[in-house]
């Protein structure tokens, strides 16, 4: 799994879903696809496999090699984390019941209680005082104070311990902003892709000073920029491409359907010590299976994708017009929806790549509650029963 840096440059609440504003795009209807996965209608034969086996193998190879699903899902995870950071939290129980708290300092904020989300989010907060007054923040931990007294008089600080000699750390308060109660609405996300620069795997990649004597210079932390701050700049959108996604908010969480486009999004895929250049240019829609709360682990979800566009990998380009399912927690598991009917989705089956080397087909004859009708091997050009006996070749 590759290291990932977040470059979300736009996260905007467009409007409440109840709004009659005509600019809203509606989520695509993925129910026919979901129904095709749940209830396949084709009966797979040797003749069908002979027609589609190569296509299945190629689609699986390009999807898994390019890891485009991971690039897109990680954008959604980044949004989820930003929403969680912006969510108002208060102590539930204990001596500070009802008082504001932070997930990072829950133990000290809420003695004998727990820090829980209220479902509301607050946007546009800034540091009201201290060394980085005016900077955007989500809580007090993002705002430095200033030492009052002691040997570090006037220096930046995060706590009194940074002000030895009897000094105290004053300021460093995050406040203001607009509170949106339990939001239901739509957000449009513009993500700048990391590109093909191998420097992106350096934890200090693109860090520069904002303000101070070293304004614009490279930095590792705020000490390199005093009295400015060390921030992570975004890569160049015109060189690296973008992913633009639309999501709905459901009681502060992310709605189950996400859709949008990738504009020549470039990224690297580390494999066996080598970084492969990959890209995607085209449309995407996906179903998360359910609305996702801020704290839910998206990596565990079985996600249904529908993609139409061009996948680039290691200098080659593959045109994809395909639905598939994947679970980010274990990317060896992949389900390809194979459509052999006319009109579309009138005759479908699932070709499944399991977490091991096993492959199988789930078609119209699948036993109830069974994941597979019979096993198959694209490499051996045959399908077989549970005992390994060949049912047919192609």
C-alpha positions in Angstrom: 0.0 0.0 0.0 1.5 3.3 -1.0 1.9 6.3 1.2 -0.7 9.0 0.4 -0.7 12.7 0.8 -3.9 14.7 0.7 -4.2 17.6 -1.7 -7.8 18.5 -1.4 -8.0 22.1 -2.5 -11.8 22.6 -2.5 -14.3 21.3 0.0 -17.4 23.3 -0.3 -20.9 22.8 1.0 -23.0 23.6 -2.0 -26.5 23.7 -0.5 -29.0 21.7 1.5 -30.5 18.8 -0.3 -33.9 20.2 0.3 -33.0 23.3 -1.8 -34.7 23.8 -5.1 -31.5 25.3 -6.5 -31.4 24.2 -10.2 -27.6 23.8 -10.2 -27.6 20.5 -8.3 -26.6 17.4 -10.2 -28.4 14.3 -9.1 -26.6 11.1 -8.1 -26.5 8.5 -10.9 -28.9 5.6 -10.5 -26.7 2.6 -9.8 -29.6 0.3 -8.6 -29.7 -1.6 -11.9 -26.0 -2.4 -11.5 -26.4 -3.5 -7.9 -29.3 -5.7 -8.9 -27.2 -7.3 -11.6 -24.6 -8.2 -9.0 -27.2 -9.5 -6.5 -29.2 -11.5 -9.1 -27.1 -12.6 -12.1 -29.3 -13.7 -15.0 -26.9 -15.4 -17.5 -26.2 -19.1 -17.5 -22.4 -19.4 -18.2 -21.3 -21.9 -20.8 -18.1 -22.7 -22.6 -19.3 -20.6 -25.6 -19.8 -17.6 -23.4 -16.4 -18.0 -21.7 -14.7 -18.3 -25.0 -16.1 -14.9 -26.0 -15.3 -13.0 -22.8 -12.4 -14.7 -21.0 -9.7 -12.5 -22.6 -11.7 -9.4 -21.8 -12.2 -10.4 -18.2 -8.4 -11.1 -17.8 -7.4 -7.8 -19.4 -9.9 -5.7 -17.3 -8.8 -7.4 -14.1 -5.1 -6.9 -14.9 -5.5 -3.2 -15.7 -7.8 -2.5 -12.7 -5.4 -4.2 -10.2 -2.2 -3.0 -11.7 -3.3 0.7 -11.9 -4.9 0.8 -8.5 -7.2 3.5 -9.8 -9.9 2.4 -7.3 -7.4 3.1 -4.5 -6.6 6.6 -5.8 -10.3 7.5 -5.9 -11.3 5.9 -2.6 -8.4 7.6 -0.8 -9.9 11.0 -1.9 -13.1 10.0 -0.2 -11.3 8.9 2.9 -9.5 12.3 3.0 -12.9 14.1 2.8 -14.2 11.8 5.5 -11.2 12.8 7.7 -11.7 16.5 7.1 -15.4 16.2 7.9 -14.5 14.4 11.1 -12.0 17.1 12.0 -14.6 19.8 11.4 -17.3 18.0 13.4 -18.3 19.6 16.7 -17.5 17.2 19.6 -18.5 17.5 23.2 -18.0 15.5 26.4 -20.6 12.8 27.2 -20.6 12.2 30.9 -18.0 13.0 33.5 -17.0 16.3 35.2 -17.0 18.2 31.9 -20.3 16.8 30.4 -21.4 19.0 27.5 -18.1 20.9 27.3 -16.2 21.0 23.9 -13.5 18.4 23.4 -11.1 17.1 20.8 -10.5 13.5 19.7 -6.8 14.0 20.1 -7.1 15.1 23.8 -10.2 13.3 24.8 -8.7 11.7 27.9 -7.8 15.1 29.4 -10.8 17.0 28.0 -13.4 14.5 29.3 -12.3 12.9 32.6 -14.6 10.0 33.4 -16.5 10.7 30.2 -16.1 10.2 26.4 -15.7 12.7 23.5 -18.5 12.2 21.1 -19.7 13.9 17.9 -22.7 16.1 17.9 -23.3 15.7 14.2 -22.8 19.4 13.5 -19.8 20.7 11.6 -18.1 24.1 11.8 -16.4 25.6 8.7 -14.1 28.6 8.4 -12.4 28.6 11.8 -9.2 30.6 12.2 -6.6 31.2 15.0 -8.0 34.1 16.9 -4.7 35.0 18.6 -1.2 33.7 19.1 1.7 33.3 16.7 -0.3 32.2 13.7 -3.4 34.5 14.2 -5.6 34.3 11.1 -4.5 30.9 9.9 -7.2 28.3 9.2 -7.7 25.7 12.0 -10.0 23.0 13.2 -9.2 23.1 16.9 -6.7 24.8 19.3 -4.0 22.3 18.4 -3.6 24.0 15.1 -2.9 27.4 16.7 0.5 28.3 18.4 0.5 30.6 21.4 3.2 33.1 22.5 5.4 32.8 25.7 4.6 35.4 28.3 7.6 35.7 30.6 10.3 33.2 31.2 13.5 32.7 29.2 11.6 32.3 25.9 9.6 35.5 26.3 7.8 36.3 22.9 8.6 32.8 21.4 6.0 30.5 19.8 4.6 27.8 22.1 2.1 25.1 22.3 2.1 24.6 26.1 3.6 26.2 29.2 6.4 23.7 29.1 7.7 25.6 26.0 8.2 28.6 28.2 10.7 27.7 30.9 11.8 30.0 33.6 8.3 30.6 34.9 6.7 31.7 31.7 3.2 30.8 30.4 1.9 30.0 27.0 -0.9 32.5 26.1 -3.2 32.5 23.1 -3.4 29.8 20.5 -7.2 29.8 20.3 -9.1 28.4 17.3 -12.5 30.0 16.9 -15.1 31.7 14.7 -16.4 29.9 11.7 -19.9 28.9 10.8 -21.7 26.0 12.5 -23.9 23.9 10.2 -26.3 21.7 12.3 -26.3 18.0 11.2 -25.6 18.9 7.5 -27.5 17.3 4.7 -26.2 18.7 1.4 -23.8 18.3 -1.4 -20.0 18.8 -1.6 -17.9 19.2 -4.6 -14.3 18.1 -4.2 -11.3 19.0 -6.4 -8.3 16.9 -5.7 -4.9 17.6 -7.4 -3.2 14.3 -8.2 0.3 13.7 -6.9 1.8 13.2 -10.3 4.9 11.2 -11.3 7.5 12.9 -9.1 9.0 10.2 -6.9 9.8 12.9 -4.3 6.1 12.5 -3.2 7.1 9.6 -0.9 9.3 11.9 1.2 7.2 13.0 4.2 8.4 16.6 3.8 7.6 16.8 0.0 6.2 20.2 -1.0 6.5 21.7 2.5 7.2 25.4 2.3 7.3 28.3 4.7 4.2 30.6 4.9 5.5 33.9 6.2 8.5 34.5 8.3 12.1 35.1 7.3 12.1 32.0 5.2 8.9 32.7 3.4 8.5 30.3 0.4 11.5 28.3 1.4 11.6 24.5 2.1 10.8 23.4 5.6 10.3 20.4 7.8 8.4 22.0 10.7 7.4 25.5 12.0 10.9 26.0 13.6 12.3 26.4 10.0 9.8 29.3 9.4 9.5 31.4 12.5 7.6 33.5 12.9 5.8 31.9 10.0 4.4 28.4 9.7 5.4 25.3 7.7 2.6 24.3 5.3 2.0 21.6 2.7 1.6 23.2 -0.7 -0.4 21.6 -3.5 1.3 20.1 -6.6 0.6 21.6 -10.0 -2.8 20.8 -11.3 -2.0 21.4 -14.9 0.9 18.9 -14.8 -0.6 16.2 -12.5 -4.3 16.3 -13.4 -7.2 16.3 -11.0 -10.1 14.2 -9.7 -13.4 16.0 -9.3 -16.0 14.3 -7.2 -19.5 15.1 -6.0 -20.7 13.7 -2.8 -23.9 14.1 -0.7 -23.9 14.6 3.0 -26.2 12.4 5.1 -26.5 13.6 8.7 -22.8 14.8 8.6 -21.6 11.6 6.9 -20.9 10.8 3.3 -23.8 9.5 1.2 -23.5 6.1 -0.4 -23.2 7.3 -4.0 -20.2 9.3 -5.2 -19.6 10.4 -8.8 -17.4 12.6 -10.9 -14.5 12.7 -13.4 -10.8 12.4 -13.5 -8.9 14.8 -15.8 -5.7 13.1 -16.8 -4.9 12.2 -13.1 -1.3 11.1 -12.8 0.0 9.1 -9.9 2.7 6.5 -9.0 2.0 2.8 -8.1 4.8 1.3 -6.0 5.2 -2.4 -6.8 8.1 -4.7 -5.7 10.5 -1.7 -5.1 9.7 0.0 -8.4 7.4 3.0 -9.0 5.1 2.6 -12.0 3.6 5.6 -13.7 -0.2 5.4 -13.9 -3.1 7.7 -14.9 -6.8 7.8 -15.5 -8.9 10.1 -17.7 -12.6 9.6 -17.7 -15.8 9.3 -15.6 -16.5 7.4 -12.4 -19.5 6.6 -10.2 -19.4 4.4 -7.1 -21.6 3.0 -4.4 -20.3 2.6 -0.9 -23.1 0.2 0.1 -24.4 2.6 2.7 -24.1 6.1 4.0 -20.7 6.4 5.8 -20.4 8.0 9.2 -17.3 10.1 9.9 -15.7 7.4 12.0 -16.5 4.4 9.8 -13.6 2.5 8.1 -14.1 2.8 4.3 -11.3 0.3 3.7 -13.5 -2.5 4.9 -16.5 -1.7 2.6 -17.2 -3.6 -0.6 -17.5 -0.8 -3.1 -19.1 -1.0 -6.5 -17.5 1.0 -9.3 -18.6 2.0 -12.7 -15.8 3.5 -14.9 -15.6 4.7 -18.5 -12.3 6.2 -19.6 -8.7 5.6 -20.3 -6.4 3.8 -17.8 -2.7 4.4 -18.3 -0.1 2.1 -16.8 3.6 1.8 -17.5 3.4 3.5 -20.9 0.3 1.6 -22.1 -3.3 2.8 -22.4 -6.4 0.6 -21.8 -9.9 1.8 -22.6 -12.2 0.7 -19.7 -16.0 0.7 -19.8 -16.6 -1.6 -16.8 -18.3 -2.1 -13.5 -16.4 -4.0 -10.8 -16.3 -4.4 -7.0 -13.3 -4.2 -4.7 -12.5 -3.9 -1.0 -9.6 -1.6 -0.2 -8.6 -3.7 2.9 -7.7 -6.6 0.5 -7.2 -5.5 -3.1 -6.6 -9.1 -4.2 -10.4 -9.6 -4.0 -12.1 -8.3 -7.2 -15.5 -8.9 -8.8 -16.0 -8.2 -12.5 -19.6 -7.7 -13.7 -19.8 -9.4 -17.1 -22.6 -8.3 -19.3 -23.3 -10.6 -22.3 -26.9 -9.4 -23.0 -28.6 -7.1 -25.4 -30.0 -4.8 -24.2 -27.4 -4.0 -21.5 -27.8 -5.8 -18.2 -30.3 -8.3 -19.5 -27.8 -11.2 -19.1 -25.1 -10.8 -16.6 -22.8 -12.8 -14.3 -20.1 -12.2 -11.7 -16.5 -13.3 -12.3 -14.8 -13.4 -8.9 -11.1 -13.2 -8.1 -10.8 -14.4 -4.5 -8.2 -13.4 -1.9 -6.1 -16.4 -2.9 -5.4 -17.5 -6.4 -8.9 -19.0 -6.7 -11.4 -17.7 -9.3 -15.1 -18.6 -9.7 -18.3 -17.7 -11.5 -21.6 -16.7 -10.0 -24.4 -17.0 -12.5 -28.1 -17.6 -12.7 -27.7 -21.1 -11.3 -25.9 -20.1 -8.2 -27.2 -21.9 -5.1 -29.0 -19.5 -2.6 -26.5 -17.6 -0.4 -23.6 -19.2 -2.2 -20.8 -16.9 -3.5 -20.1 -19.1 -6.5 -21.8 -21.5 -9.0 -18.5 -23.2 -9.9 -14.8 -22.5 -10.1 -12.9 -21.4 -13.1 -9.3 -20.7 -14.2 -8.6 -18.2 -17.0 -5.1 -19.5 -17.2 -6.2 -23.1 -17.8 -9.3 -22.1 -19.9 -11.6 -24.3 -17.9 -14.3 -24.3 -15.3 -14.8 -27.0 -12.6 -16.9 -28.2 -9.8 -16.1 -28.0 -6.0 -14.0 -31.2 -6.3 -11.9 -29.9 -9.2 -13.6 -32.0 -11.8 -13.7 -30.2 -15.2 -17.2 -29.0 -16.3 -16.0 -27.5 -19.6 -13.1 -26.1 -21.5 -13.1 -23.2 -23.9 
